[in-house]
Amino acid sequence: MKRLAFYSFLAVVLMFSASGFSLTVPKGNRPVKNIILMIGDGMGTSAVYAGYTLNHGHLNLERIRNIGFSKTYSTAYVTDSGAGGTAISTGNKTYNGAIGVDSTGKPAETILEWAEEYGKATGLVATCAITHATPASFISHQASRSDYELIALDFLKTDIDVFIGGGRNHFAKRKDGVDLTQKLKEKGYSLAYTMDELRNVKKGPVAALLDTVHPVKWLEGRGNMLTESVNEAIRLLSSDKDGFFMMVEGSQIDWGGHDNNINYLATEMVDFDKAVGAALDFAMKDGETLVVITADHDTGGLGLNGGSFETGEIKAGFTGTNHTGVMVPVFAFGPQSEMFSGFQENTDLFFKMMNAFGFEVKRK
Ligand SMILES: [Zn+2]
């Protein structure tokens, strides 16, 4: 059966099915095959514009037409990355520090886990330890974001196909003495410790633990790790005929904000935007991929008080060294991207992605 015809048939079947797909895609929209979710940690609108300035008035993000805002508050006015990630991954506003659990501490199913259940391939990519708050909130269920070794254990409870980032010590140099890299091998994973090793992996599953804890700053020689990781992850994940879900984090934009270091922040922003370009290039060719790019929160209360597109120079001011409560941008590209424009809760992003995939879920 031709694919379009199949999906119209499917839509009719689902409309009349007893289970009642109350939140499935509207008639006429067929489910998207793949979703690439990209989170610029701490990427408020001024971080985006700092990158735009440093990069001499150009960003890949400008290729996107459907743009909205996300309200990032958790159960507190100002969120952290654990609660911010969990809001997007599970649709729950929760307490700061939570990883994949609701405000009562109960584990909440993440979109990555939903995607696995529906037979899709899944992946996580980050420029920090893969056990850090944002990636962790898509795969782990822990009361506290600082329990890195428990979070690493949770990776083994899933069938994630590709994960790329730092955090090797949380798998291999643990207090309990268990070598989780051995357990991963027993489960059939290829282990990669360098980008070259990752490139040589023919097919998943693969765990690429490219640093002991966090990869270094872009300014200190991380190079093209993020964009290359995105390309390798897409290569491995897109071989699954059922499609894939992948979350990519530009982790260190946030750290530049915490440090009130505009050069750190803006270079991380430009690096993240390059990875955005790689995802958009794939989505444009593929035609069945939804790309959603957002932030979990703003960091530092960055203000841009002057600058030059010619030299890339920025005169920056910060209101503090922590996160702030302001709304952050949401950029969406590809089929069903219209859903993501306008003013929305960070938790809406979960429901909209579920909806785009055509997965059954009922809002509490
Ligand atoms: Zn932070």
Residues whose N, C-alpha, C, O or C-beta is under 5 A from the ligand:
A	BS01	ZN	D254
